[in-house]
Every structure is written in C-alpha cells, then in structure tokens.
Amino acid sequence: MQFLKIVKALPLILIAGAVILLTVYICLDNGAWAYLAARLLGLEEKYASNMEWLVIAVQSLIFTSDWFMVGLGPFLTGVWKNHLALITKSISVTRLRLSA
C-alpha cells in the first residue's frame, strides 16, 4: 500500500524537481548575464564576478522569502482551480459523447 502512494506521488515529485532545477538554472543564467553586463560596463573580472554572485544571492533571497511564498500560494491555487475545472469539464463532455 505504501508503494502505491509513492507511485501516485511520483509525477508530483518529478514536476517539483523540474521546477527547482529550472529555478536554479534561471538564477545561474541571470547571474551570468549580470557578469556579462558588468564586464561590458568596464568592471574588472573580480568585481564582475562579485556582481554575478550578488545577483544570484538576491534572487535566492527573493525566491525563499515569506512574502514571495505568501503571494505565490493564492496565485497557484487559482491556477490549479482553473485547470482542474477545465479538465473536469472536458472529461464530462467526453463521457457524454461516449455514452451517446
């Protein structure tokens, strides 16, 4: 029985892992862009590298802050409700078509 719970949770775990990896990739990519911009603005390499790390740190603080998570929760709840309503509606329509 425990194994079935894990199997049922597997898609959610995979999606959560993908979101985390995407977020990390975005933060690192933005840091790289900050480094490039700092170099183009004439900063030395060591200072541009510091800018890169500062951008990554600020993004990490924002993503893990309480106010961000508090604002994100209702948004995601609304999105999930809309998607679930659409999925439920399409399943009902499909069942009606199949039974007719």
Buried (B, 14 or more C-beta within 10 A) or exposed (E): EEEEEEEEEEEEEEEEEEEEEEEBEEBBEBBEEBBEBBBEEEBEEEEBBBBBEEBBEBBEEEBEEEEEEEEEEEEEEEEEEEEEEEEEEEEEEEEEEEEE
